[in-house]
Amino acid sequence: MKKTMKALLITAAALVLTACGGQTGQTETSQGESPAGTTAASENLVDLESGSEEASGEAAQGGTIVIAVTADPQNVNPLYVVDQTSFNIQQALYSPFFEIVGGEMFYGNGLCEKVETNEACDTFTLTLKPDLKWHDGEPLTADDVVFTMEVLVDESQNVPYSSYGFVNGEPVKAEKVDDRTVTLTLSAPSAGFLGGLSQVYCIPKHIYEGVENIGSSELNNSPVGSGPFKFEEYRSGEYFRVSRFDDWMDEVYLDGITFQIVKDANSSNAALANGSINARLINTDDYATVSGYDNVTVYSYNSGRVDAMFMNQNTDAMKDIRIRQAVAYALNKEELCTFAFMDAAFADPAYSIFTPDTLYYTDELTKMDNDVEKAKELLKEAGQTDLTLKLLYISTDKTMENQAIYIQSKLQEAGITVELNPMDESSYKNKTKEMDSAEYDLILAFYTLGEEPSLYSDMVYSGRRSNYSRVEDSELDALWDKANMTADEEERRGLYEEIQTRINDNTYIYPIAYSKGFYAVDNQFKGFDECLLKTIYYDYSKIYSVQ
């Protein structure tokens, strides 16, 4: 007997995807009051978390919005996207299978009409919406889904997200039933499988079939997608331009989007003020300035973002747990958050690698915090009297720079010298890809992974791409695997709490903050209350210009 995913979510007998009480990791701001408390900011703030809506305005058909991004995209093929700019752009070009929003299956902008499972919950049936097309006019069918899943698990293709296609070490088997139906068979039940699948985007078989190294193929420079906008033109260092796809599954208001590459925040703010760009994500240090612009509305929402410091165990110093713990004890997390984000209301101190709205999040963890004497004792035990650590971060990220300055100053009080190593975003990304690099001891980074806890394994699982701490812990790996395959809710909760505790106690990662997200938009454009669907997910089809 089959049952729909809605029923499956309710019963929780097999998959438990429901969010924990709807809580967020940010300090809520009351409607009409800005986090900074400034009059100008409060007039131009829309808090999407509190349910407040945009000002009304009749939607016009047509127009082009210019959205600023901070770097060139590295690769917009959705199976190979590993940077924020590429991810933001590829969401205009490709549609997901489905999304999970607030613990519920959401099919609105996805390729799937429904997802069903068997009683054992080791077989999932995906039914595509009718009449789907690729941007070149070719039909999007079950053949493309099967092809995508086969590429996902093909070791020779080196897909960064390949772990989403494996359960219990075995690849998921995809089979076509008919042109709109695919069955996915797992080697074992997996409570986290749908969370991973929600982050996999379909690629066209007729474009990539037979390509040996899809990730580095020149075909990615002229992408053929399935989303509300199709590729038009890309000029390195200048812009990435997309135009409306008229055969998309739903209405698309805008004629196009230009993703303008503006690396300097001050230049980007000035362009936003004079209207030459229309929207951009802003950091907290830009908030007071941008929220004062008469022509701009700032949308505040749950970013789902975790700012963290990774401890690179490729270096001798970071292999020693006492030194890692000394670093944690030497810092004052509340001070660090306030210093980095300019105001305590912009971010909450983070102790778990999970966000508070992640399923099975716990804050019952040892607080290694604000104890300089304890840090000195640990350093003495480790035989370190003159320790120097190198800290890597993005030079153009003001929040990271603030974090780095604070960390350097505070660790000096414990007797640790920190050498700051800022890099431009491109160099930083290339450096973090080097799995055996020992050039830095500490690295500042951030990530956004959503509500499904199994997805966080990428941050601290042996050999994974985002394991910047280069942790090798077979017992932790086994816990991740077991939790992903466990259907019983209480057992699964216990496993994920154990995972969070093990990571915390070993100080593999130093979580810093859960921050709010701020998207600044020219007032001539609306629809962002629906576009900012959930944390990192954007549905650009919902944006419109006001008549």
C-alpha positions in Angstrom: 0.0 0.0 0.0 1.2 3.5 -0.8 0.7 6.6 1.2 1.3 10.2 0.4 4.1 12.2 1.9 1.6 14.3 3.8 0.4 11.2 5.6 3.9 10.0 6.1 4.9 13.3 7.7 2.0 13.1 10.1 2.5 9.5 11.1 6.3 9.9 11.5 6.5 6.1 11.5 9.1 6.2 8.8 10.3 9.7 8.1 10.3 12.5 10.6 10.8 15.8 8.9 8.7 18.0 11.1 10.4 21.1 12.4 10.9 21.7 16.1 8.2 24.0 17.3 8.9 26.6 14.5 11.7 28.1 16.6 14.4 30.2 14.9 17.9 30.9 15.9 17.5 34.7 15.7 16.3 37.3 18.1 12.8 38.2 16.9 12.2 41.9 16.2 8.8 43.3 16.8 6.9 44.6 13.8 7.9 48.1 13.0 11.1 48.1 15.2 14.5 47.5 13.7 17.2 45.5 15.4 19.3 48.6 15.6 16.4 50.6 16.9 16.8 53.4 14.4 13.8 55.3 13.1 14.9 55.1 9.4 15.5 51.4 9.7 12.1 50.7 11.3 10.3 52.5 8.5 11.9 50.4 5.8 11.9 47.0 7.5 9.7 44.0 6.6 10.1 41.1 9.0 9.1 38.0 7.1 9.5 35.8 10.1 6.8 37.6 12.1 4.3 37.2 9.2 4.2 40.9 8.2 3.5 41.4 4.5 4.8 43.6 1.8 3.1 46.9 0.9 0.5 46.3 -1.7 1.2 47.1 -5.3 -0.3 45.9 -8.6 2.0 43.5 -10.4 3.2 44.6 -13.8 4.2 42.2 -16.5 7.8 42.6 -17.6 10.8 44.6 -16.5 14.3 43.5 -15.4 15.7 43.4 -11.9 19.4 43.9 -11.2 20.7 41.9 -8.3 24.2 42.4 -6.9 26.4 39.4 -6.2 29.8 39.6 -4.6 31.8 37.2 -6.9 31.7 35.4 -10.2 29.9 32.1 -10.2 32.2 29.1 -10.1 29.8 26.6 -11.7 26.0 26.9 -12.1 25.5 23.2 -12.9 23.3 22.4 -9.9 25.1 19.1 -9.2 28.4 21.0 -8.8 27.4 24.2 -7.1 29.6 24.8 -4.0 29.6 28.6 -3.6 26.8 31.0 -2.6 26.9 33.1 -5.9 26.5 30.0 -8.1 23.7 28.7 -5.8 21.8 32.0 -5.9 22.0 32.1 -9.8 21.2 28.4 -10.4 17.9 28.7 -8.6 16.7 31.0 -11.4 17.9 28.5 -14.0 16.8 25.1 -12.4 13.7 23.9 -10.6 14.2 21.5 -7.6 12.3 18.2 -7.4 10.5 19.6 -4.4 11.3 21.6 -1.2 10.7 21.0 2.5 9.4 24.1 4.2 8.5 24.1 7.9 8.7 20.3 7.9 6.1 20.0 5.1 6.6 18.8 1.5 6.3 21.8 -0.8 5.7 21.2 -4.5 4.9 24.7 -5.6 8.0 25.5 -7.7 9.3 21.9 -8.0 9.3 19.4 -10.8 7.4 16.8 -8.7 3.6 16.6 -8.5 3.8 14.2 -5.6 6.1 11.8 -3.8 4.9 8.5 -2.4 6.5 5.7 -0.4 5.9 2.1 0.4 5.2 0.8 4.0 8.8 -0.2 4.5 9.9 3.3 3.4 12.8 2.0 1.3 11.1 2.8 -2.0 10.0 6.3 -3.1 7.9 7.0 -6.2 8.3 10.4 -7.8 5.6 11.7 -10.1 6.6 14.6 -12.3 4.2 17.4 -13.2 2.8 17.2 -16.8 4.3 18.9 -19.8 7.6 19.9 -18.2 10.3 21.3 -20.6 13.9 22.2 -20.7 14.9 25.6 -21.8 15.8 24.4 -25.3 12.2 23.0 -25.7 13.0 19.4 -25.2 10.6 17.5 -22.8 11.8 16.9 -19.2 10.9 13.3 -18.4 11.6 10.4 -16.1 14.7 9.6 -18.3 16.2 12.9 -17.0 15.5 12.0 -13.4 17.1 8.5 -13.8 20.1 10.0 -15.5 20.6 12.6 -12.8 20.5 10.0 -10.0 23.0 7.9 -11.9 25.4 10.8 -12.3 24.9 11.7 -8.7 26.2 8.3 -7.5 28.8 7.8 -10.3 32.2 8.1 -8.5 33.9 9.0 -11.8 31.8 12.2 -12.0 32.9 13.5 -8.6 29.6 15.1 -7.7 30.0 17.1 -4.4 26.5 16.1 -3.3 27.0 12.4 -4.1 26.3 11.4 -0.4 22.6 12.4 -1.0 22.4 9.4 -3.4 23.8 6.8 -1.0 22.1 5.0 1.9 24.0 2.6 4.1 26.9 2.9 1.7 24.9 1.7 -1.3 23.7 3.8 -4.2 20.0 4.6 -4.6 18.6 2.7 -7.6 16.5 4.8 -10.0 14.1 3.1 -12.4 11.7 4.6 -15.0 8.1 3.5 -14.7 6.7 5.8 -17.4 7.5 9.2 -18.8 6.4 11.0 -15.6 7.1 8.4 -13.0 10.4 7.2 -11.3 10.9 4.8 -8.5 13.9 5.2 -6.2 14.9 2.1 -4.3 17.1 2.3 -1.2 19.2 -0.4 0.3 17.7 0.4 3.7 15.1 2.8 5.2 16.4 6.3 5.5 14.7 9.0 7.6 16.9 11.7 6.0 16.7 10.7 2.4 14.1 13.2 1.3 16.0 16.0 3.0 19.0 15.3 0.8 16.9 14.8 -2.3 15.3 18.2 -1.8 18.7 19.7 -2.5 19.3 17.7 -5.7 18.4 19.4 -9.0 17.7 17.5 -12.2 20.1 18.0 -15.2 19.2 17.3 -18.9 20.2 13.8 -20.2 20.2 15.0 -23.8 22.8 17.6 -23.0 25.2 15.6 -20.7 24.8 12.0 -21.7 28.2 10.5 -22.6 30.2 13.4 -21.1 33.0 11.9 -19.0 33.6 14.9 -16.6 30.4 16.8 -16.3 31.7 19.1 -13.6 34.4 20.6 -15.8 32.5 20.4 -19.1 32.3 23.6 -21.2 28.6 22.7 -21.5 28.1 24.3 -18.1 29.0 27.7 -19.5 25.8 27.7 -21.5 23.4 25.9 -19.1 20.1 24.4 -20.3 17.9 24.4 -17.2 14.3 23.9 -16.2 13.6 26.9 -14.0 11.7 30.2 -14.5 14.6 31.9 -16.3 16.9 30.7 -19.0 20.6 31.6 -19.7 21.3 34.7 -21.8 24.9 35.9 -21.3 27.8 35.8 -18.9 30.7 38.2 -18.8 33.3 37.4 -16.1 33.7 40.2 -13.6 30.6 42.0 -14.9 27.3 40.1 -14.9 25.4 36.9 -15.4 22.1 37.5 -17.3 19.0 35.4 -17.5 15.6 35.9 -19.3 12.1 34.6 -18.7 11.3 31.1 -19.8 7.8 31.3 -21.2 7.2 27.5 -21.0 7.8 27.3 -17.3 5.2 25.5 -15.1 3.8 28.8 -13.7 3.6 32.5 -14.4 6.8 34.5 -14.4 6.4 38.2 -14.1 9.9 39.6 -15.0 11.4 39.7 -18.4 14.8 38.9 -16.9 17.4 39.2 -14.1 20.9 40.6 -14.3 23.2 39.3 -11.5 25.6 42.2 -11.4 29.1 41.3 -10.0 30.1 44.0 -7.5 32.8 42.9 -5.1 33.0 46.1 -3.1 30.2 46.6 -0.5 30.4 50.4 -0.6 30.1 50.5 -4.3 27.1 48.1 -4.2 25.4 50.3 -1.5 25.9 53.4 -3.6 24.5 51.7 -6.7 21.5 50.5 -4.6 20.9 54.1 -3.5 21.0 55.5 -7.0 18.9 52.7 -8.5 21.5 51.2 -10.8 21.1 48.0 -8.9 17.8 46.9 -7.4 18.5 44.3 -4.8 21.3 42.7 -2.8 21.9 40.6 0.4 23.4 42.9 3.0 25.6 42.3 6.0 24.8 43.8 9.4 27.5 46.5 8.9 25.5 47.8 5.9 22.2 47.6 7.7 22.1 51.1 9.2 23.2 52.7 5.9 21.0 50.8 3.5 17.8 50.8 5.7 17.9 54.6 5.6 17.5 54.8 1.8 14.1 56.1 0.9 13.9 54.0 -2.2 14.7 50.7 -0.5 12.9 48.1 1.7 14.9 45.7 3.8 13.4 42.2 4.2 14.4 40.5 7.5 14.1 36.7 7.6 15.5 33.5 9.1 18.7 33.0 7.2 19.2 29.5 8.6 22.9 30.5 8.6 25.6 29.3 11.0 28.8 31.3 11.3 31.6 29.0 12.6 35.3 28.6 12.9 36.8 25.3 11.7 40.0 23.9 13.3 42.2 22.4 10.6 43.5 19.0 11.9 46.0 18.9 9.1 48.2 21.0 11.3 50.0 19.6 14.4 48.5 22.2 16.7 44.9 21.4 15.8 45.3 17.7 16.2 45.6 18.3 19.9 42.1 18.4 21.6 43.5 20.5 24.4 44.6 23.3 22.1 41.2 23.2 20.3 39.4 23.4 23.6 41.8 26.2 24.8 40.8 28.3 21.8 37.1 27.8 22.7 37.5 28.6 26.4 39.5 31.8 25.6 36.7 33.3 23.6 33.6 35.1 24.9 30.9 34.0 22.5 28.4 36.8 23.4 31.1 39.4 23.0 32.2 37.9 19.7 28.6 38.0 18.3 28.1 41.6 19.3 31.5 42.7 18.0 31.1 40.8 14.7 27.4 41.7 14.0 27.5 45.2 15.4 24.4 44.6 17.5 23.3 41.7 19.7 19.9 41.7 18.0 21.4 40.7 14.7 22.6 37.2 15.8 22.4 34.8 18.7 25.4 32.9 20.1 25.6 29.4 18.6 26.8 26.3 20.5 25.5 23.4 18.3 26.5 23.0 14.6 22.7 22.7 14.0 20.4 25.7 13.9 17.7 25.8 16.5 15.0 25.0 13.9 16.8 21.9 12.8 15.1 18.7 13.8 16.6 17.3 17.1 18.6 20.4 17.9 19.8 20.5 21.5 21.4 23.2 23.5 22.3 20.8 26.3 26.0 21.0 25.5 29.1 21.8 27.5 29.7 25.5 27.2 33.5 26.0 26.7 33.2 29.8 26.9 34.8 32.8 28.5 37.4 31.2 30.8 40.8 32.5 29.9 42.4 30.8 32.9 41.1 27.4 31.8 42.5 28.1 28.4 45.9 28.8 29.8 45.8 25.5 31.9 45.0 23.5 28.7 47.8 25.2 26.8 50.2 24.4 29.6 49.1 20.7 29.6 49.7 20.6 25.9 53.2 22.0 26.4 52.4 25.2 24.4 54.0 28.4 25.8 54.5 30.3 22.5 51.7 29.2 20.2 51.0 30.9 16.9 47.9 30.1 14.8 47.0 31.2 11.3 43.4 32.3 10.6 41.9 32.2 7.1 38.9 34.3 6.1 37.4 36.3 3.2 38.9 39.7 3.0 35.8 41.4 1.6 33.4 40.0 4.2 33.1 42.6 6.9 31.5 40.2 9.4 34.3 37.7 9.0 36.8 40.5 9.4 35.2 41.6 12.6 35.3 38.0 13.9 38.9 37.7 12.9 39.9 40.9 14.7 38.1 39.9 17.9 39.5 36.4 17.9 43.0 37.7 17.4 42.7 40.1 20.3 41.0 37.7 22.7 43.3 34.7 22.1 46.2 37.0 22.8 45.0 37.2 26.4 45.4 33.5 26.7 48.9 33.6 25.2 48.0 32.6 21.6 49.3 34.7 18.8 46.9 34.8 15.8 48.2 35.7 12.3 45.4 37.0 10.2 45.3 35.6 6.6 42.6 37.4 4.6 42.1 36.3 1.0 39.8 37.4 -1.8 36.8 35.2 -2.2 38.0 33.2 -5.2 41.4 32.4 -3.6 39.7 31.6 -0.3 37.3 29.1 -2.0 40.2 27.5 -3.9 42.2 27.1 -0.7 39.4 25.5 1.2 39.1 22.9 -1.5 42.6 21.6 -0.8 42.0 18.6 1.3 45.6 18.2 2.5 46.4 21.9 3.1 48.2 22.8 6.3 48.8 26.4 5.5 46.2 27.6 8.0 45.1 26.4 11.5 41.7 28.1 11.7 39.2 29.1 9.1 36.1 31.3 9.3 33.2 30.1 7.3 29.4 29.9 7.2 26.8 27.4 6.0 23.1 27.1 5.5 21.7 23.6 5.4 18.0 23.7 6.5 16.0 21.6 8.9 17.0 18.1 8.0 19.8 17.0 10.4 21.4 14.4 8.1 22.6 17.2 5.8 24.9 18.6 8.4 27.1 15.6 8.1 28.9 17.3 5.2 30.5 19.7 7.7 32.2 17.0 9.8 32.3 13.6 8.1 35.6 12.0 7.0 36.5 13.0 3.5 33.5 15.3 2.8 34.0 18.5 0.8 32.8 20.9 3.5 34.7 19.2 6.3 37.1 22.2 6.6 38.4 20.9 9.9 39.5 17.7 8.1 38.2 15.6 10.9 38.7 11.8 10.6 36.5 10.1 13.2 35.1 6.7 12.2 32.8 6.5 15.3 31.2 9.9 14.4 30.8 8.7 10.8 29.0 5.6 12.1 26.7 7.7 14.2 25.8 9.9 11.2 25.1 6.8 9.1 23.0 5.1 11.8 20.9 8.2 12.5 20.2 8.6 8.8 18.8 5.1 8.5 16.9 5.1 11.8 13.1 5.6 11.5 12.2 5.6 15.2 11.8 9.2 16.3 13.1 8.8 19.8 16.1 6.7 18.8 16.9 9.2 16.0 16.7 12.1 18.4 19.1 10.4 20.8 21.6 9.7 17.9 21.6 13.3 16.7 21.9 14.6 20.2 24.9 12.3 20.7 26.4 13.6 17.4 26.1 17.2 18.5 27.6 16.3 21.9 30.6 14.5 20.3 31.3 17.3 17.9 31.1 19.9 20.7 33.2 17.9 23.3 35.9 17.3 20.7 35.7 20.9 19.6 35.8 19.8 15.9 34.0 23.0 15.0 33.5 26.2 17.0 30.0 27.5 16.2 29.9 31.3 16.5 26.4 32.6 15.7 23.0 32.1 14.2 22.4 35.3 12.2 19.4 37.0 10.6 19.2 37.5 6.9 18.7 40.9 5.3 17.7 41.4 1.6 17.6 45.0 0.5 15.2 45.7 -2.5 14.3 48.7 -4.5 10.7 49.7 -3.8 9.7 49.4 -7.4 9.9 45.6 -7.0 7.7 43.4 -4.8 7.0 39.7 -4.3 9.9 39.0 -2.0 7.6 37.8 0.8 7.0 34.8 -1.5 10.3 34.7 -3.2 12.3 34.2 0.0 10.6 30.9 0.5 12.9 29.5 3.1 16.4 30.3 4.3 18.5 29.7 1.2 15.7 28.9 -1.3 14.6 31.7 -3.7 11.7 31.5 -6.1 12.5 34.3 -8.5 9.3 33.8 -10.4 7.4 35.5 -7.6 9.3 38.9 -8.0 7.4 41.6 -10.0 7.7 45.3 -10.7 5.0 47.5 -9.4 2.8 49.4 -11.9 
